[in-house]
Amino acid sequence: MSVLNRRWMLMLLLLILSPSMIHANQQIYTPDSSFEYHIEDDEVTILGFMGTETEVVIPPVIEGYPVTTIGEYAFIACNDIWSITIPVGVTTIDYGAFYL
């Protein structure tokens, strides 16, 4: 492979990877007000979604407490959502949480 081809391949690879690397470093969370939630035993359970966002990023912390559970039918019939990012602290996803 010629040096020119290697450079083009490297540039193409960087163009493909750059947006995902930038997005990962600039995480913007969906506002707390878009969620219905419950705080119990110093942990947050997401009970529902009332926002209009199509790309939902659940925050890892709400009101200073870690989000650990996505409750039953929390995102039921949220047909306009294209993606949901779940924080690593979520350890439980209840039955039907993403039921359409």
C-alpha positions as CSV (number, residue, x, y, z in Angstrom):
1,M,0.0,0.0,0.0
2,S,1.4,3.4,-1.0
3,V,2.1,6.1,1.5
4,L,-0.7,8.2,-0.1
5,N,-3.2,5.4,0.3
6,R,-2.2,5.0,4.0
7,R,-2.7,8.7,4.6
8,W,-6.2,8.6,3.0
9,M,-7.1,5.5,5.1
10,L,-5.9,7.2,8.3
11,M,-7.9,10.4,7.5
12,L,-11.0,8.4,6.7
13,L,-10.7,6.4,10.0
14,L,-10.3,9.7,11.9
15,L,-13.4,11.2,10.3
16,I,-15.4,8.1,11.2
17,L,-14.2,8.0,14.8
18,S,-14.1,11.7,15.6
19,P,-17.9,12.4,16.1
20,S,-18.3,9.5,18.5
21,M,-15.3,10.4,20.5
22,I,-16.4,14.0,20.8
23,H,-20.0,13.0,21.7
24,A,-18.7,10.7,24.5
25,N,-16.8,13.6,26.1
26,Q,-19.6,16.1,25.9
27,Q,-22.5,14.1,27.4
28,I,-25.6,16.3,27.8
29,Y,-28.2,14.8,30.1
30,T,-31.9,15.0,29.6
31,P,-33.3,17.5,32.2
32,D,-34.6,15.9,35.5
33,S,-38.0,17.6,34.8
34,S,-38.5,15.3,31.8
35,F,-38.7,12.3,34.1
36,E,-41.2,11.2,36.7
37,Y,-39.1,9.6,39.5
38,H,-39.2,8.3,43.0
39,I,-36.5,8.6,45.7
40,E,-36.4,5.8,48.2
41,D,-33.5,4.5,50.3
42,D,-31.2,7.2,48.8
43,E,-31.7,5.8,45.3
44,V,-33.8,7.1,42.3
45,T,-36.2,5.0,40.3
46,I,-37.3,6.4,37.0
47,L,-41.1,5.9,36.8
48,G,-42.0,7.7,33.6
49,F,-40.9,10.0,30.8
50,M,-42.8,13.2,30.1
51,G,-40.3,15.0,27.8
52,T,-40.2,15.7,24.1
53,E,-36.6,14.7,23.5
54,T,-36.0,12.1,20.8
55,E,-32.6,11.2,22.1
56,V,-32.8,10.6,25.9
57,V,-29.8,10.5,28.1
58,I,-30.8,9.5,31.6
59,P,-28.6,11.4,34.2
60,P,-26.6,9.3,36.6
61,V,-27.8,11.4,39.5
62,I,-31.1,13.2,40.2
63,E,-31.4,15.6,43.3
64,G,-28.0,14.2,44.5
65,Y,-29.1,10.6,44.5
66,P,-27.9,7.9,42.1
67,V,-30.3,6.6,39.4
68,T,-30.4,2.8,40.0
69,T,-33.7,1.6,38.6
70,I,-35.9,2.1,35.5
71,G,-39.3,1.1,36.7
72,E,-42.1,-0.9,35.1
73,Y,-43.4,0.7,31.9
74,A,-41.4,3.9,32.5
75,F,-41.0,4.5,28.8
76,I,-44.3,2.9,27.7
77,A,-45.5,4.0,24.3
78,C,-42.7,6.6,23.9
79,N,-42.7,6.0,20.1
80,D,-40.9,9.3,19.3
81,I,-37.7,8.3,21.1
82,W,-34.9,7.2,18.9
83,S,-32.3,6.4,21.5
84,I,-32.0,6.1,25.3
85,T,-28.6,6.2,27.0
86,I,-28.6,4.5,30.4
87,P,-26.0,5.4,33.0
88,V,-23.7,2.7,34.4
89,G,-25.2,3.0,37.9
90,V,-28.6,1.5,36.7
91,T,-28.6,-2.0,38.1
92,T,-32.3,-2.9,37.6
93,I,-34.6,-2.5,34.6
94,D,-38.1,-3.6,35.6
95,Y,-40.5,-5.6,33.4
96,G,-41.9,-3.7,30.4
97,A,-39.7,-0.6,31.0
98,F,-39.4,0.0,27.3
99,Y,-42.7,-1.5,26.1
100,L,-44.0,0.0,23.0
